[in-house]
Amino acid sequence: MPKIKLNMEKSEFRTVIHLQIGEAHEYYGSPSSLYDKHTADELGIAQASLNNYFYKLPDDAEPIYTNNKCTIRKGILYVKPTTRGRKKIE
């Protein structure tokens, strides 16, 4: 899946990190939250290296990191826009 050009406001989507270790699948809101639960040794890559890997990917490349310990996919979670927390303008 190539990187997607979005014509939406930032509030209409969130980044999601999909971790697959063996048959287990876990989902995180950011790479840093992934490292709150797992160590770099468990994943086979340091947090800074993973951030750098995704940052340097070309626009047409699939945002997937794979090694012999796990597969990490970076994707988009679409969310419905909300007005919660916004002040009413009268």
N, C-alpha and C positions, 0 to 999 in steps of 0.2 A: 504494500500500500504506500504510494508516494505521499510526500507531505502535501497537505491540503491547504490551498489558499482560501481563507475564510473572509467573507464579506459580512461578517456579523460583529456585533459589539462583543467586547471581551467577556461581558457578563452572560453571554448566551452559550458559552462552552468552557470546559475546564480540561486541563491536562490530566490524563490518567496513566499510571504506570502499571503494566501487567507483568507480574513475575510468575514464571513457571519453573518450579524445581521438581523434577520427576513428573509425577501425575498431579501434584498440588498446584493450584492456581490461586494467586493472591493479587489484590488490587490496591494501589496506593495513589494518593493525590499528588505526590511529588517524589523525586529521587531521594530527598533527604528523609522523608517519612519511611521510605523503604529501609534505610540504614538505621532507623530507630529500632527495628525488629530484627534485622539481619546484620551480620558482620561482613566486612570485605572478604574475609577468608571463606565464609559460607557461599558468597556470591561469585568469588573469583575475580572481582574487580573493585577497586577503591571508588568511593563516591565521586571524588574529583575527576577521576579517569572516565567514569560513566557520563558525567555531565559534559566533559570535553568531547567524548565520542558522539553524543547526540548533537552537540553544538556544531561540530565540524562536518556532519553529514551533508552531502549535496541535497538540493531541494527535491530531486527526483528519486532519491534513495528511500527505501523502506526503513522506518525508525525502529529497527530490531537489533539488539545486541545478543549474541549467542556465544557461549563457551561450553566447556565440558561439564560445568556445574549447574548452569541455569540458562534460561532465555528471558530477556527483559525487552518488553515492547512498550513503546511510547505512543499513546493515542489520544483521541479527543472524546470527551464525554459531553454530549449536547444536553443543555439544560434549558428549561423554559424560563424566559425573562420574568422577573418579578418586580413588583413595586414595593415589596416589604422593606421597611426601614427608610423609605423616602418620605420627605416632608411634602405635604399637600401644598400646592401653589394656588392661592385664591385670588 
